[in-house]
Amino acid sequence: MRYLLLLLALCFSQYSYANNVILEHCEKEENFKKSSFLLFNKGNFLSLGACVGAQLMERGELKKVSLVCAEKMEELDSPLGILGLSKAETIQAGVCAGVINYINKNYNNKVYQCKKGKVAIKALITKAGDLTMSRNAIRDLLCEKKRR
């Protein structure tokens, strides 16, 4: 009985912690339902991660980019895809996708030519390291100035 109560307390504390961590902007923009997080809908976790990644880029810096993107690469290489990842790994994969999408959306234009997909993920894994990187440093890793 004691272990059952401990397990229930752990489950509910994890859920309430997740509620507090979700950025208000992502919660409103993506219109997440609390029940989808309880039912382990991995698509919602991926979308949440992408929104969080974009928000972190708007704020200007991101920590441990290579660690986050290693999960995205694992998702792409796995035969199970997103189903082979835990909830935390799915959110991390979403953060990596959000970072790459943010850079491409805001900088892939007449001035910059930016990497996409696996090429961008590999660049972030190999060159970013465990450092905290600014938005401009990530842009410089993923984008090159076009020649006129």
Phi, psi and omega in degrees: 000320180298318180292325178296316178296320178297318179296316179296317179298320179296316180298313182289325179291324177296319181293315181291327176296317179297323178299319182287331185280331182300125178293140182302321182298315181293323180296317181286316185293316184272347178055054180287147174254138181298327182294330181292332177283329177287330182270008175060043176283103187292334177298321178291323178295321178294316178296319178298316179298319179296320178294317179297319178299317178294320179294320178296322178292323177295326179284341170117342180208159182218136181263144174051055181299321183294324178294316180296317183284339175297327177291323178295320179294321178298320178297317182291325183275340184284139176293336178275347180064228183293336181292338180276359183255151174284176179298315181296318179294325178294318178295319178297319178297322177294321178299317179298315178298321179296321179296312181296317178297320179298314180297315180294322181293320187264340186236344180281090186214207181291338183268318185244147171245115187252149178283152180226163172062218183298327180297317179293319180297314180297322178296318179291323180293314186281324187260340185281322183067202181262022184275159169278126184242142177279167178300318180292324178293320177293320176300318180294329176289321187265341187234149174237147177288137178284148175274145181264000000 
